[in-house]
Amino acid sequence: QVQLVESGGGLVQAGGSLRLSCKVSGSIFGANTMGWYRQAPGKERELVATVTGGGYTNYADSVKGRFTVSRDNAKNTVNLQMNSLRAEDTAVYYCNVRQIFIGNNYWGQGTQVTVSS
């Protein structure tokens, strides 16, 4: 079965950096997009950044220039380097894998990122 496990969250001061990692276990067949979403209390889950198997990336406007998403297919991981963090970045961050033709979504359990102002 497919399992996603995030790590790297924590408490950081504004202006600091964190690196999130997601380990994917199990087989995922076909074209897929890997990436990160986040959800703050009282708000809807939103896209942060995604990357396709071919290297195409997509970022939320609020994180462009500050966050970098990458994937290592050999290690079955997807990472999110977060720099210049702001209080508005505080949220639970979820790893996601989407099978674009099959239509399946897989989610990690989430990791808390808290940015103090």
C-alpha positions, 0 to 999 in steps of 0.5 A, spaced: 500 500 500 502 507 498 504 510 504 507 518 505 510 520 511 512 527 512 518 530 516 522 536 518 516 541 521 517 545 527 518 552 530 522 557 526 523 565 527 520 569 521 526 570 516 528 563 518 528 556 513 526 549 514 526 543 509 520 538 509 521 531 506 516 526 504 518 519 504 513 515 499 513 507 500 509 502 495 508 503 488 505 508 484 504 507 477 503 512 471 504 519 470 504 523 477 505 529 480 508 530 487 508 536 492 505 540 498 499 543 500 498 546 507 492 548 511 491 553 517 486 553 522 479 555 520 482 556 512 481 551 506 487 547 504 491 550 499 496 548 494 504 550 496 508 547 490 508 541 486 513 538 481 511 533 475 516 527 473 518 531 468 520 536 472 515 541 471 513 545 477 508 550 480 508 554 486 503 558 489 504 566 488 505 567 496 511 562 496 514 564 489 522 566 490 522 563 497 520 555 496 523 550 492 520 543 491 524 537 488 523 530 487 528 524 487 525 518 484 530 514 486 529 515 493 522 516 492 522 522 496 519 529 495 522 535 498 520 542 500 526 547 502 522 553 505 526 560 506 525 567 508 519 564 512 513 569 514 508 568 520 503 567 514 506 560 512 504 557 519 500 551 517 500 544 517 503 541 511 501 535 507 505 531 502 501 529 496 501 524 490 496 525 485 496 520 479 493 524 474 490 519 469 488 514 474 485 519 479 488 517 485 490 522 491 495 520 496 496 524 503 501 524 508 499 525 515 501 532 516 507 536 519 506 542 523 510 549 521 510 554 526 513 561 524 513 566 530 513 573 528 
